[in-house]
Amino acid sequence: MNQQIRIAIAEDHQLMRQGIVSLLSEEEDFDIVFDVGDGAQLLEQIKTNPVDIVLLDLDMPIVNGQQALKVITEKYSSTHAIIISMFYSDDFITESISTGARGFLPKNSDIENVVDAIRAVYSQGYYFDDKISLDLLNKLISNKNVQPKFKDEILTEKEIEVLLHICEGKTNKEISVILDKSQRTVENTRMKICEKSNSKNTAGLVIYAIKNQFYKIK
């Protein structure tokens, strides 16, 4: 059996919170330790019920999500927060990450994205989806609160070449034309890079490339 990921959910809308709990409980490696409706309850519960991941709504009564996030970042270094919010601007994401969040999801995310985010933050220390711009990624990875972990595996010259084209925003089809390779070959190479870098999506690949000095934001 996979190691259990201990999860807390802080969301003031009861119906939404119950839905998240119900759906996440179906994952065998997830242990929903507790769920609460405001930040004060979250900070009280976490004192005696340690968790690995907190799904955190920012707009909550009594103690809001930003206030709770600051306390969690300062006092509970082994607990990582993923923000779930209806607000999705670069400034808002940057503020949340600067406060200590390890991931950010819009409230209309599919449950599959939430599951991926939880597992990515647990194993890698971060999760950013493809909607986040390259400029914002550059800011985020330079933040001291974001410390991604990567496998110690060396990329081949071919993989590095494909990775650089990915960082430039090129599609698999465009890369196949540039390199005079089949699209299937490019897709397979991309999958190998993802495996070696522990990346789930394009954003993860860009972070990997920048952190390992393969690519610089122009």
C-alpha positions as CSV (number, residue, x, y, z in Angstrom):
1,M,0.0,0.0,0.0
2,N,1.2,3.5,-0.8
3,Q,2.2,5.8,2.1
4,Q,-0.8,7.7,3.4
5,I,-0.9,11.4,2.7
6,R,-2.6,13.1,5.6
7,I,-4.9,15.9,4.5
8,A,-6.9,18.7,6.1
9,I,-9.5,20.8,4.3
10,A,-10.4,24.3,5.3
11,E,-13.4,25.6,3.3
12,D,-16.3,27.7,4.7
13,H,-18.9,26.5,2.2
14,Q,-20.1,23.3,3.8
15,L,-21.5,21.7,0.7
16,M,-18.3,22.3,-1.3
17,R,-16.2,21.0,1.6
18,Q,-18.3,17.9,2.0
19,G,-18.0,17.2,-1.8
20,I,-14.2,17.6,-1.7
21,V,-14.0,15.2,1.3
22,S,-16.2,12.7,-0.4
23,L,-14.2,12.7,-3.6
24,L,-10.8,12.7,-2.1
25,S,-11.7,9.9,0.3
26,E,-11.9,7.6,-2.7
27,E,-8.1,7.8,-3.1
28,E,-6.4,4.9,-1.4
29,D,-3.3,6.9,-0.4
30,F,-5.3,9.8,1.0
31,D,-6.2,10.1,4.7
32,I,-8.6,13.0,5.4
33,V,-7.6,13.8,9.0
34,F,-10.1,16.6,9.5
35,D,-12.2,19.3,7.7
36,V,-13.1,22.7,9.1
37,G,-15.1,25.8,8.1
38,D,-12.8,28.6,9.2
39,G,-9.1,29.4,9.8
40,A,-9.5,29.5,13.6
41,Q,-10.7,25.9,13.6
42,L,-7.9,24.9,11.3
43,L,-5.2,26.3,13.6
44,E,-6.8,24.7,16.6
45,Q,-7.1,21.3,15.0
46,I,-3.6,21.2,13.5
47,K,-2.1,21.6,17.0
48,T,-3.0,18.0,17.8
49,N,-3.7,16.5,14.4
50,P,-0.6,16.9,12.2
51,V,-1.2,16.8,8.4
52,D,1.0,16.8,5.3
53,I,-1.3,18.9,3.1
54,V,-3.9,21.5,3.8
55,L,-6.4,22.5,1.1
56,L,-7.0,26.1,2.0
57,D,-9.7,28.5,1.0
58,L,-8.5,32.1,1.5
59,D,-12.0,33.8,2.0
60,M,-13.0,32.4,5.4
61,P,-14.5,33.9,8.6
62,I,-12.9,34.6,12.0
63,V,-9.3,33.8,10.8
64,N,-9.0,34.1,7.0
65,G,-6.9,31.9,4.8
66,Q,-3.9,34.3,4.4
67,Q,-3.7,34.6,8.2
68,A,-3.9,30.9,8.7
69,L,-1.3,30.3,5.9
70,K,1.2,32.6,7.6
71,V,0.9,30.7,10.9
72,I,1.2,27.3,9.2
73,T,4.3,28.5,7.3
74,E,5.9,29.8,10.5
75,K,5.0,27.0,12.9
76,Y,4.5,23.8,10.9
77,S,7.3,23.4,8.4
78,S,6.2,19.8,7.5
79,T,2.7,21.0,6.5
80,H,2.3,22.4,3.0
81,A,-0.7,24.4,1.9
82,I,-2.4,24.4,-1.5
83,I,-4.6,27.4,-2.1
84,I,-8.0,26.9,-3.7
85,S,-9.6,30.2,-4.7
86,M,-11.9,31.8,-7.2
87,F,-9.3,34.5,-7.7
88,Y,-6.6,33.6,-10.2
89,S,-4.4,36.6,-11.1
90,D,-0.5,36.7,-11.1
91,D,-0.4,39.2,-8.2
92,F,-2.8,37.1,-6.1
93,I,-0.8,33.9,-6.8
94,T,2.5,35.7,-6.1
95,E,1.2,37.0,-2.7
96,S,0.0,33.5,-1.7
97,I,3.2,31.8,-2.7
98,S,5.2,34.5,-0.9
99,T,3.3,33.8,2.2
100,G,4.1,30.1,2.0
101,A,1.6,28.4,-0.3
102,R,3.1,25.5,-2.2
103,G,0.4,25.3,-4.9
104,F,-2.6,27.2,-6.3
105,L,-5.8,25.9,-7.8
106,P,-8.9,27.7,-9.1
107,K,-12.2,26.6,-7.4
108,N,-13.5,25.3,-10.7
109,S,-10.7,22.7,-11.0
110,D,-11.5,19.1,-11.8
111,I,-11.1,16.7,-8.9
112,E,-8.3,15.0,-10.9
113,N,-6.3,18.3,-10.8
114,V,-6.8,18.5,-7.1
115,V,-5.5,14.9,-6.7
116,D,-2.5,15.6,-8.9
117,A,-1.7,18.8,-7.0
118,I,-1.8,17.0,-3.6
119,R,0.5,14.2,-4.8
120,A,2.8,16.7,-6.5
121,V,3.2,18.9,-3.4
122,Y,3.7,15.9,-1.2
123,S,6.4,14.4,-3.4
124,Q,8.0,17.4,-5.0
125,G,7.2,20.3,-2.8
126,Y,5.2,22.4,-5.3
127,Y,2.4,22.4,-7.9
128,F,1.7,25.0,-10.6
129,D,-0.5,24.4,-13.6
130,D,0.0,25.4,-17.2
131,K,-2.0,28.6,-16.8
132,I,0.8,30.3,-14.9
133,S,3.0,32.5,-17.1
134,L,6.8,32.0,-17.5
135,D,7.5,35.4,-15.9
136,L,5.5,34.4,-12.8
137,L,7.3,31.0,-12.7
138,N,10.6,32.8,-12.6
139,K,9.4,34.9,-9.6
140,L,8.0,31.9,-7.8
141,I,11.1,29.6,-8.0
142,S,13.3,32.3,-6.7
143,N,11.2,32.6,-3.6
144,K,12.8,31.0,-0.5
145,N,9.5,29.3,0.4
146,V,9.5,27.3,-2.9
147,Q,12.1,24.5,-2.9
148,P,11.3,21.9,-5.5
149,K,13.0,18.5,-5.2
150,F,14.1,16.7,-8.4
151,K,15.5,13.3,-9.2
152,D,19.3,13.2,-9.6
153,E,19.1,11.9,-13.2
154,I,21.1,13.4,-16.1
155,L,19.2,14.5,-19.3
156,T,20.6,13.4,-22.6
157,E,21.5,16.1,-25.2
158,K,18.4,15.2,-27.2
159,E,16.2,15.6,-24.1
160,I,17.8,18.9,-23.2
161,E,17.2,20.1,-26.8
162,V,13.5,19.2,-26.6
163,L,13.2,20.7,-23.1
164,L,14.5,24.1,-24.3
165,H,11.9,24.1,-27.1
166,I,9.2,23.3,-24.5
167,C,10.4,26.3,-22.5
168,E,10.0,28.5,-25.5
169,G,6.4,27.5,-25.6
170,K,6.6,25.3,-28.7
171,T,4.1,22.4,-29.2
172,N,5.2,18.8,-29.8
173,K,4.2,19.2,-33.5
174,E,6.4,22.3,-33.9
175,I,9.3,20.7,-32.1
176,S,9.0,17.6,-34.4
177,V,9.3,19.9,-37.5
178,I,12.3,21.9,-36.1
179,L,14.2,18.7,-35.1
180,D,13.0,16.7,-38.2
181,K,11.7,14.0,-35.9
182,S,8.4,12.3,-35.8
183,Q,5.8,13.7,-33.4
184,R,5.7,10.4,-31.6
185,T,9.4,10.6,-31.0
186,V,9.1,14.1,-29.5
187,E,6.2,12.9,-27.3
188,N,8.2,10.0,-26.0
189,T,11.2,12.2,-25.3
190,R,8.9,14.6,-23.4
191,M,7.6,11.8,-21.3
192,K,11.1,10.7,-20.4
193,I,12.0,14.3,-19.3
194,C,8.8,14.4,-17.2
195,E,9.8,11.1,-15.5
196,K,13.4,12.2,-14.8
197,S,12.3,15.6,-13.5
198,N,9.3,14.4,-11.5
199,S,7.2,16.9,-13.5
200,K,3.5,16.6,-14.1
201,N,3.0,19.3,-16.7
202,T,4.7,22.1,-18.8
203,A,5.0,24.4,-15.8
204,G,6.9,21.7,-13.9
205,L,9.2,21.2,-16.8
206,V,10.0,25.0,-17.0
207,I,10.7,25.1,-13.3
208,Y,13.0,22.2,-13.6
209,A,14.8,23.8,-16.6
210,I,15.3,27.1,-14.8
211,K,16.3,25.5,-11.4
212,N,18.9,23.4,-13.2
213,Q,20.2,26.3,-15.4
214,F,19.1,24.8,-18.7
215,Y,17.0,27.8,-19.5
216,K,16.8,31.5,-18.5
217,I,13.7,33.7,-18.8
218,K,14.4,36.3,-21.5
